[in-house]
Amino acid sequence: MKRLLLIVGIAIAFILGVRLLPLAEWSAAFVEWARGTGLWGPVVLALAYIPATLLFIPGSILTVGAGYAFGVLVGTIAVSLGSVTATSVAFLLGRPAPL
């Protein structure tokens, strides 16, 4: 029973957070900040994909922002590396531990 209440509480908090927080504006501001970091910008953006994917933040904003900030080629490489790393981390976190 406690586990069910915990899951329901987390789901409610997640739904409220997605509805009430300005995630699109924060993502756009982050992309602009990453653009100003120079050569480290694509690396920072790729690393930001990991928590964004795990927290269900829409990746489309970061993807379009990467193309805008770093150009099509560098943006595509950064997004590809970030999204593959993020999905690998999500897989490893969701995989049951071996016995």
Residue frames as qw, qx, qy, qz and C-alpha x, y, z in Angstrom:
[[0.000, 0.884, 0.467, 0.000, 0.00, 0.00, 0.00],
 [0.309, -0.790, 0.101, 0.519, 2.82, 2.40, 0.87],
 [0.417, -0.130, 0.595, 0.674, 4.50, 1.69, -2.43],
 [0.211, 0.627, 0.661, 0.356, 1.32, 2.48, -4.36],
 [0.137, -0.939, -0.251, 0.189, 0.90, 5.77, -2.52],
 [0.410, -0.575, 0.334, 0.624, 4.53, 6.65, -3.24],
 [0.368, 0.167, 0.677, 0.616, 4.10, 5.93, -6.95],
 [0.072, 0.807, 0.556, 0.187, 0.87, 7.95, -7.11],
 [0.283, -0.875, -0.069, 0.386, 2.52, 10.84, -5.25],
 [0.413, -0.347, 0.480, 0.692, 5.49, 10.87, -7.61],
 [0.284, 0.432, 0.695, 0.500, 3.18, 10.76, -10.64],
 [0.048, -0.909, -0.414, 0.022, 1.11, 13.68, -9.34],
 [0.348, -0.758, 0.149, 0.530, 4.25, 15.72, -8.59],
 [0.425, -0.065, 0.611, 0.665, 5.61, 14.97, -12.06],
 [0.192, 0.650, 0.641, 0.359, 2.39, 15.99, -13.80],
 [0.165, -0.939, -0.235, 0.188, 2.15, 19.20, -11.79],
 [0.442, -0.566, 0.314, 0.621, 5.79, 20.01, -12.47],
 [0.378, 0.178, 0.647, 0.638, 5.41, 19.53, -16.22],
 [0.067, 0.775, 0.574, 0.255, 2.25, 21.63, -16.32],
 [0.259, -0.937, -0.192, 0.132, 3.37, 24.47, -14.05],
 [0.505, -0.566, 0.290, 0.584, 7.10, 24.90, -14.72],
 [0.473, 0.816, -0.111, -0.313, 8.29, 26.86, -17.78],
 [0.791, -0.193, 0.488, 0.314, 10.44, 24.04, -19.20],
 [0.634, 0.624, 0.290, 0.351, 10.47, 25.39, -22.76],
 [0.044, 0.971, -0.117, 0.202, 11.80, 28.77, -21.64],
 [0.599, -0.663, 0.438, 0.099, 14.43, 27.17, -19.41],
 [0.824, 0.111, 0.450, 0.326, 15.56, 24.90, -22.25],
 [0.468, 0.802, 0.148, 0.340, 15.83, 27.83, -24.68],
 [0.211, -0.935, 0.261, -0.115, 17.82, 29.84, -22.13],
 [0.765, -0.400, 0.465, 0.197, 20.13, 26.86, -21.57],
 [0.760, 0.416, 0.334, 0.371, 20.80, 26.52, -25.30],
 [0.216, 0.929, -0.037, 0.298, 21.69, 30.21, -25.51],
 [0.489, -0.784, 0.383, -0.007, 24.02, 29.83, -22.54],
 [0.846, -0.089, 0.454, 0.266, 25.65, 26.75, -24.09],
 [0.604, 0.710, 0.173, 0.318, 26.17, 28.70, -27.31],
 [0.018, -0.950, 0.214, -0.227, 28.18, 31.28, -25.40],
 [0.742, -0.556, 0.362, 0.095, 30.55, 28.69, -23.91],
 [0.161, 0.705, -0.608, -0.328, 32.50, 28.34, -27.14],
 [0.450, 0.309, -0.814, -0.199, 34.00, 24.97, -28.03],
 [0.043, -0.002, 0.914, -0.403, 32.59, 23.34, -24.90],
 [0.526, 0.120, 0.101, -0.836, 29.02, 24.20, -25.90],
 [0.734, 0.117, -0.526, -0.413, 28.28, 21.03, -27.87],
 [0.409, 0.075, -0.851, 0.320, 29.77, 18.90, -25.08],
 [0.181, 0.049, 0.557, -0.809, 27.65, 20.66, -22.46],
 [0.643, 0.130, -0.123, -0.744, 24.55, 20.27, -24.62],
 [0.660, 0.113, -0.726, -0.159, 25.22, 16.56, -25.16],
 [0.247, 0.001, -0.815, 0.524, 25.67, 16.05, -21.42],
 [0.356, 0.059, 0.313, -0.878, 22.45, 17.99, -20.73],
 [0.636, 0.035, -0.533, -0.557, 20.54, 15.47, -22.83],
 [0.379, -0.010, -0.900, 0.216, 21.06, 12.80, -20.14],
 [0.066, 0.265, 0.682, -0.678, 18.99, 14.36, -17.33],
 [0.436, 0.225, -0.119, -0.863, 16.57, 15.85, -19.87],
 [0.562, 0.043, -0.733, -0.381, 15.79, 12.39, -21.22],
 [0.320, -0.134, -0.875, 0.337, 15.55, 10.80, -17.79],
 [0.083, 0.346, 0.513, -0.781, 13.22, 13.55, -16.54],
 [0.332, 0.577, 0.730, 0.153, 11.01, 13.45, -19.66],
 [0.050, 0.719, -0.015, -0.693, 11.87, 16.99, -20.71],
 [0.742, 0.626, 0.233, -0.057, 11.05, 17.35, -24.41],
 [0.636, -0.282, 0.389, 0.604, 14.21, 16.89, -26.42],
 [0.473, 0.670, 0.429, 0.378, 12.85, 18.69, -29.46],
 [0.085, -0.996, -0.005, 0.006, 13.68, 22.06, -27.92],
 [0.521, -0.638, 0.457, 0.337, 17.28, 21.03, -27.27],
 [0.680, 0.189, 0.580, 0.408, 17.56, 19.44, -30.71],
 [0.342, 0.839, 0.299, 0.298, 16.36, 22.49, -32.62],
 [0.266, -0.951, 0.137, 0.077, 18.39, 24.73, -30.34],
 [0.678, -0.373, 0.476, 0.418, 21.54, 22.71, -31.02],
 [0.583, 0.455, 0.484, 0.468, 21.07, 23.11, -34.76],
 [0.079, 0.961, 0.166, 0.209, 20.50, 26.83, -34.33],
 [0.430, -0.867, 0.219, 0.123, 23.37, 27.40, -31.92],
 [0.521, -0.496, 0.606, 0.341, 26.09, 25.23, -33.43],
 [0.365, 0.446, -0.582, -0.574, 25.02, 24.61, -37.02],
 [0.898, 0.067, -0.148, -0.408, 23.53, 21.52, -38.58],
 [0.734, 0.298, -0.591, 0.154, 26.63, 19.30, -38.55],
 [0.169, 0.279, -0.692, 0.644, 27.94, 20.03, -35.05],
 [0.557, -0.161, 0.284, -0.764, 24.42, 20.19, -33.63],
 [0.892, 0.071, -0.297, -0.334, 23.52, 16.82, -35.13],
 [0.608, 0.251, -0.679, 0.327, 26.66, 15.21, -33.75],
 [0.078, -0.257, 0.591, -0.761, 26.11, 16.67, -30.28],
 [0.710, -0.082, 0.123, -0.688, 22.45, 15.66, -30.23],
 [0.854, 0.151, -0.470, -0.166, 23.20, 12.16, -31.51],
 [0.446, 0.238, -0.721, 0.473, 25.90, 11.51, -28.93],
 [0.252, -0.197, 0.485, -0.814, 23.77, 12.98, -26.14],
 [0.780, -0.035, -0.027, -0.625, 20.62, 11.06, -27.04],
 [0.802, 0.149, -0.579, -0.001, 22.41, 7.71, -27.43],
 [0.255, 0.226, -0.702, 0.625, 24.16, 8.20, -24.09],
 [0.439, -0.153, 0.330, -0.822, 20.89, 9.19, -22.44],
 [0.863, 0.003, -0.219, -0.455, 18.98, 6.19, -23.76],
 [0.657, 0.200, -0.687, 0.239, 21.82, 3.90, -22.68],
 [0.006, -0.201, 0.628, -0.752, 21.68, 5.32, -19.17],
 [0.661, -0.078, 0.107, -0.739, 17.88, 4.95, -19.12],
 [0.842, 0.103, -0.494, -0.191, 18.23, 1.32, -20.25],
 [0.477, 0.196, -0.724, 0.459, 20.80, 0.55, -17.58],
 [0.234, -0.170, 0.487, -0.824, 18.69, 2.19, -14.87],
 [0.751, 0.005, 0.012, -0.660, 15.57, 0.29, -15.92],
 [0.702, 0.210, -0.676, -0.074, 17.26, -3.07, -16.34],
 [0.812, -0.552, 0.027, -0.187, 16.82, -5.42, -13.41],
 [0.149, -0.714, 0.681, -0.066, 19.98, -6.33, -11.56],
 [0.688, 0.196, -0.689, -0.118, 21.39, -9.78, -12.32],
 [0.825, -0.508, 0.015, -0.247, 20.94, -12.39, -9.64]]
